[in-house]
């Protein structure tokens, strides 16, 4: 997509300035060209090409099955649809956990093959070496703490994290470690709002919340959830801005009716 010279691209510097000014950051997921165009044109600052594509695009129960190649495909599609958004791509499960060399190789592939602007990794102290290695190669990294879906089988539940003081203390420490390692921002997922506000206030880098209250520096939702494309997922933190599932169903049913009655195509719709 050709870049309009009048369009000012969002960068890590933009996001840092927004935090300093107290201006909230908006972030949504996207996985394809068409929705990326809509979200970018609407004015969102950050698009996350999430490994949630495993759920909403491929129908898997968890985020674990999606591969690095599949993430690269989705990210490439999104990049072709944007002019101004800052695009962050999830490093999928298995592409960074084993060692920092593999983590760097995965991040390099994403940056080279998609044109994206940053990668995101789940975890704290456990992945610090990988974060440092990736950042030292010049690749921006967004951290992710709290509920980390790639570890769902370890946790055994999608319940709120860090309610107990021991886990909350680890999250506080991990947030500072991520900042020290060079992360430009951190996602805080499904943790108590009071804890998220405290962590956000103690960080110099922006925090992006999902199910973490309004004390974060920004918010992120999965596009399919907030647009009502999915109707089964109904957590407390989700605000549904449309019901596309219902509207699309009605439109398809009307199409079927019009085809069967011979009303479509009419005289004006044929050559």
Secondary structure, DSSP 8 states (H G I E B T S, - for coil): ----TT-----HHHHHHHHHHT--EEEEE--SHHHHHHHHHHT-SEEEE-TTHHHHTT--SSSTT--HHHHHHHHHHHHTT-SS-EEEEE--TTSSSS-HHHHHHHHHHHHHHH--SEEE--BSGGGHHHHHHHHHTT-EEEEEEES-GGGHHHH-S-S-B--SHHHHHHHHHHHHHHHHHT-SEEEEESB-HHHHHHHHHH-SSEEEEESS-TTSSEEEE-HHHHTTS--S---TT------HHHHHHHHHHHHHHHHHHT-SS-GGG--
